[in-house]
Amino acid sequence: MTSGREAAPTRIDTARPHPARVYDWWLGGKDNYPVDEELARKILAVDPTVRRGARANRRFMHRATRTLAQAGVRQFLDIGTGIPTEPNLHQVVQGVALEARVVYVDNDPIVLRHAEALLRGTAEGTTDYVHADVRDPDTVLALAAESLDFAQPIALSLIALTHYLGDEVHDLLKRYVEALTPGSHLILSQVTPDLNPEAVEKAAGLFRQSGTPFFPRSLAEFSRFFEGLELLGPGVIPVSGWRPDPQDVAAQAEGIVPVYAGVARKA
Ligand SMILES: C[S@@+](CC[C@H](N)C(=O)[O-])C[C@H]1O[C@@H](n2cnc3c(N)ncnc32)[C@H](O)[C@@H]1O
């Protein structure tokens, strides 16, 4: 089953760049506009790792969600999904367990456009889409609860999303994690200034100038997101190093990307 629910603006705004569409350009997609391409190219010029970073985030999503599906998790709530690229999260986890239930959440109208067409799950499981803002947890949780059973473990993922959130991120993560039952997991990745400070600061400045707040975070700041949870090995680490597949090892040889990642369990 696939359905969509809307609790955010639905009109596509082509007057200013949007993160989902800029990211799509880096990934080689076609769902972007000249304003997005212009910003994507400017950022690529100051930080040549951004394309590899986008691919590394997608691959981290594959590895982290597959790992949890193989460990028995059957429900997935993915906030800040982005424009679909194959394989999407539901294809990864339903490849492990046909009955896996997935709810995607994003606030970008262009992602909503793709939800109906692309997010097709198995007959045994469910794939659902909620068009809402992560900063509205009551709405996100209420709509997600129409498909997911919050009395059972859920893997909550915010991959490459928290760098668009300021200090409100702490209360938001707390609120989301409180809604999860023990045995649930939190999957996160986020841009850091630690590994390439000059390039990341320039890239963040370009995002901000274009109207998108952007907050790179240090290892200590990012690690704080997992407070009170049990980190799975290898802990908080540059994204391609999280339980790498052979292709990630090959990608690491091209150089490190300034993104941290981690997965933790609620005890
Ligand atoms: C960089 S993309 C990451 C996409 C995907 N998670 C991945 O790693 O490949 C960030 C996504 O977060 C979404 N996003 C940004 N701010 C958001 C918000 N306040 N609420 C919901 N989604 C948001 C954007 O629309 C975009 O699709």
The ligand as a Gaussian input file, in Angstrom:
#p B3LYP/6-31G(d) Opt

LIG

0 1
 C       20.216000      16.450000       1.929000
 S       18.628000      15.773000       1.695000
 C       18.877000      14.140000       2.325000
 C       17.977000      13.116000       1.679000
 C       18.154000      11.683000       2.207000
 N       17.854000      11.580000       3.617000
 C       19.538000      11.174000       1.925000
 O       20.385000      11.213000       2.820000
 O       19.816000      10.781000       0.794000
 C       17.711000      16.543000       3.038000
 C       16.226000      16.329000       2.925000
 O       15.631000      16.865000       4.120000
 C       14.465000      17.557000       3.751000
 N       14.183000      18.575000       4.768000
 C       14.885000      19.701000       5.028000
 N       14.304000      20.395000       5.997000
 C       13.215000      19.685000       6.380000
 C       12.187000      19.895000       7.346000
 N       12.191000      20.990000       8.109000
 N       11.216000      18.960000       7.481000
 C       11.213000      17.847000       6.677000
 N       12.153000      17.602000       5.748000
 C       13.135000      18.514000       5.596000
 C       14.764000      18.169000       2.397000
 O       13.596000      18.505000       1.679000
 C       15.572000      17.069000       1.758000
 O       14.757000      16.192000       1.035000

